[in-house]
Amino acid sequence: EDNGEQRNSSQSSSLDRRSVHKEDHCERICPSLLSSHDKCCLVFSLVEIKLATHDFDDALVIGKVGFGKVYKGYCEDSSIHEMILVYEYMPDESLHHHLNKRKVNGRNSSPLTWVERPNICIGSTRALDYLYTGTGVESRVIHHDVKSSNVLLDEKLVAKSIDFGVSRIGPTNQLGTINVYIGLIRGTFGYMDVEYLSTHRLTRKSDVYAFGVVLLETLCGRLALNFTLDEQQHSLVRRAKHCIKEGKISQIIDPFLRGQVSANCVSEGIWENYI
């Protein structure tokens, strides 16, 4: 249904072509979660979305996720009940993209400053906090795939979390937490905690662990897994644990940050109980 709101013809959006199944309503993210914010959400018909993407032209694909393609579309002001998620277009790509940039000499580096990185991480924590505290009293949402490629940045480097294809909604228990059993392991290796891998029991601590890996990526200027490095350095978490144990955390800090970061911000004591 069209809500009749005006849309600027120059406005661009990211279009994620995914269907939301009714039978998964209790477990997966769906538009009904936004009921308290209906007045701020634009609703597009399938015809409008096909026009915006030139009938889902592959030339307009700007990304792929586990459950579909992401298109860039231009929407004009113009009811088929096809469930397609429409996101704001984020021109500065993802945190993953910035961390994986390469200089001319081939070295991994990130142009993000020490001021920009914490601000991006703070924005991401606000998104996670909303999933745990802002979606209702009787249920909470576990993102289930927190990673740097799911943190998109706008032109001002404001962070927004995306990709809720494997997210779960669960009832809160008396302690205000969620505990969901997952038969099939899903998520991204390098970000999954050992407890979830061994028990298949998903809690919000899994998101917290994954976000800790994102923090490490941001601090170190490298990705969670990198198989082009020596075997001992494939896993960022394993490498970080070793360096912290040896009191050599400075060895994994992004060289780009030298001179920008106080030693107190990256001391071993801050991290040793975290990872």
C-alpha positions in Angstrom: 0.0 0.0 0.0 1.1 3.5 -0.7 1.0 5.9 2.2 0.7 8.9 -0.1 3.8 10.7 1.2 5.8 12.7 -1.3 9.1 11.3 -2.4 11.9 13.3 -4.0 12.9 12.1 -7.4 16.6 12.5 -6.6 16.3 10.4 -3.5 18.3 7.2 -3.7 17.7 4.1 -1.7 19.2 0.7 -1.3 16.7 -2.0 -2.1 17.1 -5.4 -0.5 14.9 -7.9 -2.4 13.8 -10.4 0.2 10.5 -11.8 1.1 9.3 -12.1 4.7 7.3 -15.3 5.4 4.3 -15.2 7.7 5.3 -18.5 9.3 8.6 -17.0 10.4 6.8 -14.0 12.0 7.7 -15.0 15.6 11.4 -15.5 14.8 12.5 -13.2 12.0 12.5 -9.4 11.7 9.5 -8.1 9.9 7.8 -4.8 9.2 5.3 -5.3 12.1 8.2 -4.5 14.5 8.0 -1.0 13.2 4.3 -0.5 14.1 5.2 2.2 16.7 7.1 4.1 14.0 4.6 3.6 11.1 4.3 7.3 10.5 7.9 7.8 9.7 8.2 4.8 7.3 7.7 5.1 3.5 5.9 2.3 1.8 6.6 1.5 -1.8 4.6 -0.6 -4.2 6.2 -3.3 -6.3 5.6 -1.3 -9.4 7.5 1.7 -7.9 10.4 -0.5 -6.9 10.6 -2.1 -10.3 10.7 1.3 -11.9 13.4 2.5 -9.5 15.6 -0.5 -10.3 14.8 -0.7 -14.0 13.1 -4.0 -13.4 15.8 -5.2 -11.0 18.6 -4.6 -13.5 21.8 -6.3 -12.5 23.7 -3.1 -13.5 22.1 -1.5 -10.4 23.2 -4.2 -7.9 25.5 -2.6 -5.3 25.9 -5.6 -3.0 24.8 -9.1 -2.1 23.9 -10.6 1.2 23.1 -14.1 2.3 19.4 -13.7 1.4 19.3 -11.6 -1.7 20.7 -8.8 -3.8 20.9 -5.1 -2.9 20.0 -2.6 -5.6 20.5 1.1 -5.9 17.3 2.8 -7.1 16.0 6.3 -7.8 12.4 6.8 -6.5 9.9 9.1 -8.0 6.5 10.2 -6.6 4.1 8.1 -8.3 -1.0 -3.2 -4.4 0.9 -5.8 -4.9 1.8 -7.3 -1.5 5.4 -8.2 -2.3 7.6 -7.8 0.8 10.7 -5.8 -0.3 12.8 -3.9 2.2 13.9 -0.4 1.1 16.8 1.2 2.9 18.3 4.6 2.8 21.3 4.6 0.4 24.6 4.9 2.4 27.2 6.4 0.0 30.2 5.8 2.2 29.9 2.0 2.0 30.7 -0.2 5.0 33.1 -0.1 7.8 34.5 -3.4 6.4 35.2 -1.5 3.1 37.2 1.2 4.9 39.2 -1.3 7.0 40.0 -3.3 3.9 41.2 -0.4 1.7 44.7 -0.8 0.3 47.3 1.9 -0.3 49.2 2.1 -3.5 52.0 0.1 -2.0 49.7 -2.7 -1.2 49.6 -2.3 2.6 46.4 -2.8 4.5 45.3 0.4 6.1 42.3 2.5 6.9 42.0 6.2 6.3 39.6 6.6 9.3 41.0 8.7 12.1 41.0 7.9 15.7 38.2 10.4 16.3 36.0 8.9 13.5 36.4 5.2 14.6 35.0 5.5 18.1 32.1 7.6 16.8 31.3 4.8 14.3 31.4 2.2 17.0 29.2 4.3 19.3 26.6 4.6 16.6 26.7 0.8 16.2 26.2 0.2 19.9 23.2 2.5 19.9 21.7 0.3 17.2 22.3 -2.9 19.2 20.9 -1.3 22.3 17.7 -0.4 20.4 17.3 -4.1 19.4 17.6 -5.1 23.1 15.6 -2.3 24.7 13.6 -0.4 22.2 11.6 -3.1 20.4 9.1 -3.9 23.1 8.6 -5.1 26.6 7.8 -8.8 25.9 10.4 -9.5 23.3 13.9 -8.7 22.3 15.9 -8.9 19.0 19.2 -10.7 18.6 20.9 -9.5 15.4 22.9 -12.7 15.0 25.3 -11.4 12.3 27.1 -8.4 13.8 30.2 -7.7 11.6 32.0 -4.8 10.0 30.4 -5.3 6.6 26.9 -4.9 8.3 27.8 -1.4 9.5 27.1 1.1 6.7 28.2 4.7 6.8 26.5 7.8 5.3 28.3 10.8 3.9 29.0 12.1 7.5 30.2 8.6 8.6 27.1 8.1 10.7 26.8 4.3 11.3 23.7 2.2 10.7 23.3 -1.5 11.2 21.9 -3.7 8.4 21.1 -7.2 7.3 18.6 -8.8 9.7 18.1 -11.9 7.5 19.1 -14.3 10.3 18.0 -12.1 13.2 15.8 -13.7 15.9 13.0 -12.4 18.1 12.7 -14.1 21.4 10.6 -13.6 24.6 12.4 -12.0 27.5 12.8 -14.1 30.6 12.7 -12.7 34.2 16.2 -11.3 33.8 15.3 -9.4 30.7 17.4 -11.6 28.4 16.8 -13.9 25.4 17.8 -17.5 25.0 17.0 -19.0 21.7 18.0 -22.5 20.5 19.3 -22.6 16.8 19.4 -26.0 15.2 21.5 -24.9 12.2 24.6 -22.7 13.0 24.3 -19.4 11.2 26.4 -16.3 11.2 29.9 -15.4 10.0 33.0 -17.3 11.1 35.4 -15.0 12.9 32.6 -13.3 14.8 30.9 -16.3 16.4 31.6 -17.0 20.1 32.6 -20.4 21.3 29.6 -20.9 23.5 27.2 -20.4 20.6 29.2 -22.8 18.4 29.2 -25.5 21.0 25.7 -25.2 22.4 23.7 -23.7 19.5 22.2 -21.5 22.2 21.9 -17.9 21.0 21.8 -15.1 23.5 22.5 -11.4 23.2 26.0 -12.1 24.5 26.7 -13.5 21.0 26.0 -10.1 19.6 28.2 -8.5 22.3 31.1 -10.9 21.4 30.7 -10.2 17.7 30.7 -6.5 18.3 33.9 -6.9 20.4 35.5 -8.4 17.2 34.3 -5.3 15.3 36.0 -3.1 17.9 39.2 -5.1 17.4 39.0 -4.7 13.6 38.5 -1.0 14.1 41.5 -0.7 16.4 43.8 -2.9 14.4 42.8 -1.8 10.9 42.3 -5.4 9.7 39.5 -7.9 9.2 38.4 -10.6 11.6 39.8 -13.3 9.2 42.6 -12.9 6.7 43.9 -16.1 5.1 46.6 -14.2 3.1 48.6 -13.8 6.3 50.7 -16.4 8.1 48.6 -19.2 9.8 49.2 -17.8 13.3 47.6 -14.5 12.1 44.6 -15.8 10.2 42.3 -15.0 13.2 42.4 -11.5 14.5 41.0 -12.6 17.9 43.6 -15.3 18.3 46.3 -12.9 17.3 45.1 -10.3 19.7 44.9 -12.7 22.6 48.5 -13.8 22.0 49.7 -10.2 21.8 47.8 -9.2 25.0 49.2 -12.2 26.9 52.7 -11.3 25.8 52.2 -7.6 26.6 52.7 -6.7 22.9 49.3 -5.2 22.0 51.1 -2.3 20.2 52.1 -4.9 17.5 48.5 -5.2 16.3 47.4 -1.6 16.4 46.8 0.0 13.0 50.0 1.8 12.0 47.9 4.6 10.7 46.9 5.4 14.3 50.4 6.1 15.5 50.6 9.5 17.1 46.7 9.6 17.3 46.1 7.3 20.2 46.9 7.6 23.9 48.7 4.6 25.4 46.0 4.4 28.0 43.4 3.8 25.4 45.1 0.6 24.2 46.7 -0.8 27.3 46.5 -4.6 27.8 44.5 -4.2 31.0 41.5 -2.8 29.0 41.3 -5.8 26.7 42.5 -8.8 28.7 39.2 -9.5 30.3 37.2 -8.7 27.2 38.5 -11.2 24.7 
